[in-house]
Amino acid sequence: MTDGFVLLSEVSGTVPIGEAITNILSNPLSIVLLLFGGLLTAFAVGTMAYMVAAGLLAGVSAE
């Protein structure tokens, strides 16, 4: 158990952030997944904001 953790920390320590980003950007599938995740997040945030705004407007008009 501890051997795997030590190995993981050693491996993650040897890979610079820039190289990791380059590896991600060099893989087309990961780019698609990142874009898709970004779109889903933006849609979810927009939907929540719309719901809150609609709820506030409904509350204001009800009074």
VEXZA-154770 format. One line per 4 residues: their letters; for each residue x, y, z of N, C-alpha, C. Coordinates in nm, 2 decimals, decimal comma. Layout:
A	X:Y:Z:X:Y:Z:X:Y:Z  ... .
***
This chain:
MTDG	0,08:-0,12:0,00:0,00:0,00:0,00:0,09:0,13:0,00  0,18:0,13:0,09:0,27:0,25:0,10:0,36:0,25:-0,02  0,40:0,14:-0,07:0,49:0,13:-0,19:0,42:0,20:-0,31  0,30:0,17:-0,33:0,23:0,24:-0,44:0,21:0,39:-0,42 .
FVLL	0,19:0,43:-0,30:0,18:0,57:-0,27:0,32:0,64:-0,30  0,42:0,58:-0,25:0,56:0,64:-0,27:0,59:0,65:-0,42  0,56:0,54:-0,49:0,58:0,53:-0,63:0,50:0,64:-0,70  0,38:0,66:-0,66:0,29:0,76:-0,72:0,35:0,90:-0,70 .
SEVS	0,39:0,93:-0,58:0,45:1,06:-0,55:0,58:1,08:-0,62  0,66:0,98:-0,64:0,78:0,99:-0,71:0,75:1,02:-0,86  0,66:0,95:-0,92:0,62:0,97:-1,06:0,57:1,11:-1,08  0,47:1,15:-0,99:0,41:1,28:-1,01:0,51:1,39:-0,99 .
GTVP	0,61:1,37:-0,91:0,71:1,47:-0,88:0,81:1,49:-1,00  0,82:1,38:-1,08:0,92:1,39:-1,19:0,86:1,45:-1,32  0,72:1,46:-1,32:0,66:1,51:-1,44:0,63:1,66:-1,42  0,69:1,75:-1,50:0,66:1,89:-1,48:0,52:1,93:-1,53 .
IGEA	0,46:2,04:-1,48:0,33:2,07:-1,52:0,32:2,10:-1,67  0,42:2,17:-1,72:0,42:2,20:-1,86:0,41:2,08:-1,95  0,49:1,98:-1,91:0,49:1,85:-1,99:0,36:1,78:-1,98  0,29:1,79:-1,86:0,16:1,72:-1,85:0,06:1,79:-1,94 .
ITNI	0,07:1,93:-1,94:-0,03:2,00:-2,02:0,00:1,97:-2,17  0,13:1,96:-2,21:0,16:1,93:-2,35:0,11:1,79:-2,38  0,12:1,69:-2,29:0,07:1,56:-2,32:-0,08:1,56:-2,34  -0,15:1,64:-2,25:-0,30:1,65:-2,27:-0,34:1,71:-2,40 .
LSNP	-0,27:1,82:-2,44:-0,30:1,89:-2,56:-0,26:1,81:-2,69  -0,17:1,72:-2,67:-0,13:1,64:-2,79:-0,22:1,53:-2,82  -0,32:1,50:-2,73:-0,41:1,39:-2,74:-0,55:1,45:-2,79  -0,59:1,43:-2,91:-0,72:1,49:-2,96:-0,84:1,45:-2,87 .
LSIV	-0,84:1,33:-2,82:-0,96:1,28:-2,74:-0,97:1,36:-2,61  -0,85:1,39:-2,55:-0,86:1,47:-2,42:-0,90:1,61:-2,45  -0,87:1,67:-2,56:-0,91:1,80:-2,60:-1,06:1,80:-2,61  -1,12:1,70:-2,68:-1,26:1,69:-2,70:-1,33:1,68:-2,56 .
LLLF	-1,27:1,60:-2,48:-1,33:1,58:-2,34:-1,33:1,71:-2,26  -1,22:1,78:-2,27:-1,21:1,91:-2,20:-1,31:2,01:-2,25  -1,32:2,02:-2,38:-1,42:2,11:-2,44:-1,56:2,07:-2,40  -1,59:1,94:-2,41:-1,72:1,89:-2,37:-1,75:1,92:-2,23 .
GGLL	-1,66:1,90:-2,14:-1,67:1,92:-2,00:-1,70:2,07:-1,97  -1,62:2,16:-2,05:-1,64:2,30:-2,03:-1,78:2,34:-2,08  -1,83:2,29:-2,19:-1,96:2,32:-2,23:-2,07:2,28:-2,13  -2,05:2,16:-2,08:-2,15:2,11:-1,98:-2,15:2,20:-1,86 .
TAFA	-2,03:2,24:-1,81:-2,02:2,32:-1,69:-2,09:2,46:-1,72  -2,06:2,52:-1,84:-2,12:2,65:-1,87:-2,27:2,64:-1,88  -2,32:2,53:-1,94:-2,46:2,51:-1,95:-2,53:2,49:-1,81  -2,46:2,42:-1,72:-2,52:2,40:-1,59:-2,52:2,53:-1,51 .
VGTM	-2,41:2,60:-1,52:-2,41:2,73:-1,45:-2,51:2,83:-1,51  -2,52:2,83:-1,64:-2,62:2,92:-1,70:-2,77:2,88:-1,66  -2,79:2,75:-1,66:-2,93:2,70:-1,62:-2,96:2,74:-1,47  -2,86:2,73:-1,39:-2,88:2,76:-1,24:-2,90:2,91:-1,23 .
AYMV	-2,83:2,99:-1,30:-2,85:3,14:-1,30:-2,98:3,18:-1,35  -3,03:3,11:-1,46:-3,16:3,13:-1,51:-3,27:3,10:-1,41  -3,25:2,98:-1,34:-3,35:2,94:-1,24:-3,36:3,04:-1,13  -3,24:3,08:-1,08:-3,24:3,18:-0,97:-3,31:3,31:-1,01 .
AAGL	-3,27:3,36:-1,13:-3,33:3,48:-1,18:-3,48:3,47:-1,20  -3,53:3,36:-1,25:-3,67:3,33:-1,27:-3,74:3,33:-1,13  -3,68:3,26:-1,04:-3,73:3,25:-0,90:-3,74:3,39:-0,84  -3,64:3,47:-0,85:-3,64:3,61:-0,80:-3,75:3,69:-0,86 .
LAGV	-3,76:3,68:-1,00:-3,86:3,76:-1,07:-4,00:3,71:-1,03  -4,02:3,58:-1,01:-4,15:3,53:-0,97:-4,18:3,58:-0,83  -4,08:3,58:-0,74:-4,10:3,63:-0,60:-4,14:3,78:-0,60  -4,07:3,85:-0,68:-4,10:4,00:-0,69:-4,24:4,03:-0,74 .
SAE	-4,27:3,96:-0,85:-4,40:3,98:-0,91:-4,52:3,93:-0,83  -4,49:3,83:-0,74:-4,60:3,78:-0,65:-4,63:3,87:-0,54  -4,54:3,96:-0,50:-4,57:4,05:-0,39:-4,65:4,17:-0,43 .
***
